Amino acid sequence: MNLLYNIFINILIFGMKVFSLFDDKTKKGVEGRSQSLDRVKSAFSKTDKVIWMHAASLGEYEQGLPVLERLKDQFPNYKILVTFFSPSGYENVIKKQHIADVICYLPFDKKSTVKEFIAQFDAELFFTVKYDYWYNLLEALKDKNTKIYVISALFYETQSFFTSYGKWFVKQLKQNVDWFFHQTQFSLALAKSVGLMKSSVTGDTRFDRVKQLRNRDNQVEYIADFIAGQKAVVFGSSWQAEEKMTEMISRKNNTIKILIAPHDLKRVGHLKNIFPDALLYSEIKDSKTLIFNSQILIIDCIGLLSKLYSYADIAVVGGGFHDAGLHNILEAATFGVPVIFGNHYKKNPEADELISKNGGKSFADESTAAEFVLFLANEGHEEELASMAENAKNFVDEKPNSTEMILQKILS
């Protein structure tokens, strides 16, 4: 099986290099990996003690950040390495302030490549977030006596561990991972069913992260002027389905203020074609007189969405109307905002729980979802809106401090 895994890695590398000729996102990942070794060589010495967090993409990075910050507080003299698999994670974080000494792409999981990479520093502690496992990397780290953890682990029944050929993968995890910190009891039960006994339930660290968001300055220039006391709906990480909802809502109620932040800024031009009277956020400073007259504001820059939710009366979070996957609903819920989304969220157990608490609601199609948004926003339904808002905030508030539970175990 080890041979098959290494064959798979070589096929993956070849496939990504070929696909990079036609896809900009894949090209960024391939080219970025060619720079990873040089980055750690220039920033670390071979005796530097390093805490290393790996995140597949941006969501996992946000999930792991509370733990990384606390570890940095605990070990201020250690250096910090953050690696990504996905360009969407890397591109977003590298442009922001961060605590890492190095941010780079995770090298391809070839034995020789991985060994050369980790030989450049002393990895004291490594953790991956949720479920991004690379077995040559884990084996090489364990050979160097690195402590290895999985935080906010989420096991689900269709993973390879629970198939007829999954014994090899489970064996690698048993040998190399020191502890799994699971999000849910169900995930823990699945892990233990295949013998991964070094496990406990500590919850989802994203709750710790979104609680922190409330305590920062969430003011965004011009937004209060744009909303001007009207009901505001924020469409976060929108896809085509959410764009259709925007059309339906704006057509039936022209007093609702709509802020739409697309999941990909490449869609800004398309949005402007659909909504020619919409205002671009980047143009507000030159078009201040249009703020009060525009119903739709298109957010054509990154980094504002989690702050924008603090202005919302209702949030519509994208990704749930197709198999791409639901985006982060907790960033809205933490501000006491009812959250609306599609029903494709099998990897998001928090969605089911938010629905059960009546702080959010999912729909099979965008038309029905749009009608519900209109219902909440219309006069006469203030009680329903306020109730869902309070339920959403309470849903976040009642969660335990997962980060502290994880730190206690790591430091024990």
N, C-alpha and C positions, 0 to 999 in steps of 0.2 A: 504493500500500500504506500510505503514511503516513496518508492520509485514512481508510482502513479501520480502521487502528489507533486513530485518534482517535474514530471512530464507536464502536468496541468499548469504549473507555474510558467514553464517555458512557452507553452501554447498561449497562455494569458499575455505574457510579455510580447510575443510576436503579434498577437491579435491587436493589442493596444497600439503598437507601433504602426501597424497597417492602418488601423482605424483613425489614427492621429493625422493621416494624410487628408482626411475628409471631414474631421470634426475638431473644431477649435478647442473645445473643453478637454478632450482626450490629449490633444497636442500639448496643452499646458501641463498636464500631468506627466507626460513622457519627458518633456524637456526639463520640467522642474526636478524630476528624480535624478537627472544627470548632474544636478548641482548640489544635491543633498550632502554627499561625502565632503566636498570642498567646504561647505558651510560649517559642518561640525569640526573639521580640521582647523579652520581659522578661528573658531570661537572657544574650543575646548582643548585642554591638554589631556594627555592620557591618564593623568592622576586626578583630574577634576571629578569630584563626586557629583553625580547628576541624577535628578528626579525627572523621569520621562513619562509624559502622558501621550497616548496615541488616541486619536479620534478619527473615525471614518470621514465625518463631514462636520458642518457647522453646528448642527443640532447636538451631536455627541460632544463637541468641544464645550458648548454652553453647559451641558450636563456634567461634564467633568471638572469644570473650572472651580466650583466651590471647594472641591477636595484639593485641587492643585494649589489654590491660594492658601489654604490652611497648612498644607505641607511646607509651602515656602515660608510661612510664619514660623513653623516649628523648626525648620532647618534653613536659616537665612544664609548660611555660607555655601549651601549647595546651589549648583546651577540648574537651570530649567530647560528642558527640551520638549517641544511639542511637535508631533508629526501628524500629517493628514494623509488619507488615501485620496480624497476627492478634491479637485480644484475649487469647487464651490465653497468648501470649508477653508482651504488655504487662502484663496483670493480675498475672502471677507476678513479674516483675522489679521493677515499681514498688514492690512491698511489701518488697523485700529491700534490703540494703546494696549499693551499686553505685558505680562510679567516674564515671558520666556526670554532666555538668552539666545535661543535658536528656534525658529519655526521653519520647517521644511517638509517636503513630501517623504513619506515612508518609502525607503528603497524597495525595489522589487524583491520578493521573498526567495531569492536564490541563496543557497548556503554560503557561497563564497562572497557574495555581495553583502549579505547581512553580517558576516563575521568581520569583514573589513570595516564596515560602518561602526559596529559597536566596540571595535578595538581602539577607537579614537578617544574614548573617555571611560570613566568608571561608573557604570549604571548601577546605582545603589537600589533604586526602586523604580519599577515600571508598572503602569496600569493602563489597560485599554478600557474603553467605555462601551458598554452595552453588549456588543457581540461581533466585534471585528477581530478575528483570530487569524494569525499568520504563524504557521507551526515551525518553520525553520527559525524564525525570529525568537519564538518562545524557547525553543531548544537551546539556541545560542546564548540567550540571556541566562537561562538556568545553569548552563555550563560555567558561567561567570559568577554564579551564586547571587544573582540579582533576585530580590523579592518581587514576585509577580502577582498582580491582583486584577480582578475584573470588577468594575464598579457599575452600579445600576444595571447589572446583568439582566437580560431578558431572554429566557428560553421559551421556545414555542414548538408545537408538535411537528411542524414540517421541516425542522432543521435536520441536517444530515446526521446528527448524533442519535436520532431516534429512528434511523433506517436500518435495514439489514446489513449495510456495509459501513455503518457508523462507528463500529468498535474501535477502529484505528484512531479516529478523531478524538473519541472520548479518552483513549489511553494517553494521547498527547497532552490533553488538558489535565488529567490526573497526575501525570509525571511533572508537569511544569508550572501549573498555577497554584499559588499558595492559598488563595481564598477567593471565593465568589461572593460578592455582595449583591443580592437579588432585589429587584424591584417589588416582586409579588410572591405570595405564597405558592401560586400555581407554578411560577418559574422555578422556585426552590424544589417543589415536588418533582417536576420533570428532571431536574438535575440529579436529584437523589435517586430517581428511578433507574439511572444508568451508572450509579456509583460515584457521582461527584459529591462526596460527603463534606468536603471542606467548604461549606456554604452556609449563609445565613441571610435572613430578610432584613434589609435596612431601608427599604423604600427607594424612592426616586429622587436623586439629588437635584433634579430640575426644579423641584418645589423650593429647595433652599435658594437656588439661583433666582427664581422669579420673585421670591419674597424680598431679596436684596434690591430688586428693581424699584420698589416703592420708595426706598430711602434716598435715592439719588435725585438730582434735579432733572425732572422729566419735561421741562418746558421746551417747546419747539417754536421757533420764531414764526409768526404769522398765523399759526393754526387757530388760536382763539379768535382772531379777527375773522378768519374764514368761516368758522362755525357760527359765530355771532348769536349764540343763544339758541340755535336750532338743534333738533335731534341730529346726532352724528353717527354714521355707520362707517367703520373702518374695515376695508377689505384687505386682509393681510396675506401676502404671498399668493396672490390671485393667479388662477389659470383661466382657461377659456370659459369654464362653467360659471365662475364667479363674475367674469366680465358680462356674461348674459344676465346674471342676477342684477348687476348694476344697471343694465339697460331697462329691465322690467321695473325696478324700483324707481328710477329717475323718471320713467314715463308715467307712472301712476301717482307719484307724489313729488312735486317739484320743490317742496320746502325742506325735505331731508337733505342734509349735507353729507356728501359721500367722499371719502378719502380712499384711494385705491393704490396699493403698493404691490406691483406685479412681482411674481417670483423671479422673473428674469427681466432685467432692464431692456433687453432687446425687444420686449413687447410694448415699450413706451410709444413708439411710432404707430403701432397698430392701434393702441388705445386712443391715441390722438385722432386717428382716422374714424374710429367708432364714435368718439365724443369730441367733435370739432370745437365745441364751445367750452370744453374742459380747460382748466388752468394747470400748467406744469409748475411744480413747486420751485424749480430752478428759475422760473421767470417771474416769480411774485415780486421780487425787488424792483423789477422794471414795469410791473403791471399792478401796482397796489390798488388802483381804482377798480380792478376787476374782481378783487377778493370777495366783495359783498354781493356781486352779481352772478358769480359762478356757483353752480351746484356741485360740480365734480372737480376734485383736486387730484391730479396724478402725481404720485411721489416718484420722481425720476432720479433718485439717488439712494444709496444704501445707508444703513445704520440708524434710521429714524423709527422703524416700525414699532419696536417695543415701547418707545416713548409715545408714539401716536395712540397706542391703546389707552393711555391714561386720559385721553380726550373723548373716547368713544362712549356712546350710549349702548351700542350693539357692535359686536365684532363678527365678521364672517372670515373664517380661516380657510385658506385654499388647500388643494391637494386631495380632498376627500371625495371628490366626485369621479375619480378614476384611480387606477392602480399605482400612480406615482407615489402616493402616500400622503397622509395628512400632515400638515406643518404644525408648528408648536401652538397649541391652544392655551397653554398655561400662562404665556406672556400676556394674554388678554384677561384671563380669569383672575389673575392676581390683583388686577385693578377693579375688581367687582363689575365685570362686564359680561353680560350673557354672550355665549359663543355659539355660533351657527356653523355647521359644516356638513359635508357629504358623508355617506355611510361606508366608505372604504377606509377603514382604519384598524385593520386586524393587528397591526404591530403597535397600537396605541391604547393600552389598557386604561389609561387615564381618561380617555374619551367616554368609555362606557360608564365609568364612575361619575364623571361630571354630569352625564345625562341622568343617571340614577338620582343624583342630588338636585336635579332640576336647575342646574346652572348652565346647561347647554342643551342643544338639540341637534340631531342629525336628520338628514333627508335623503331620499333616494334620487331626487332630481332637483335641478336648480329652480324650476318654476315654483314648486311647493315651498322650497326654502325662501324664495323671494317673497311669497305671500305671507309667510310667518314673520319675516322682518318687517313688512308693512304693517302687519297686525300689531306688533310690539311698539312700533314707532307712532302709530296713529293715536290721536287724542282719545281718552276714555280707557286706555289700557295701561295707565301709569302703574297701577298696583302689580300687574303681571310683570311689567318690566323691572320694577324695583325688587320684586321677590326673586326673580332669576338673578339679578345683579348681586343681591345679598348672598344667595346660595353659591354663586361662583366664587366669591371672595372667601366664604366660610370653607368651601371645598379645599382651597389652598391653605388657609390658616390652620386647619385641623391636622395637617400632615406633620409627622415628627421631623426632627432635625437629622436627616440622613447623614449629612457630612460628619457630624460629631460622632455618630455611631460607628461610622467607617474609621474615623481617626482613632477612636478608642481601641479598635481591634488591631489596626496597623501598628500602633505604638505600644501595644501590650507585650 
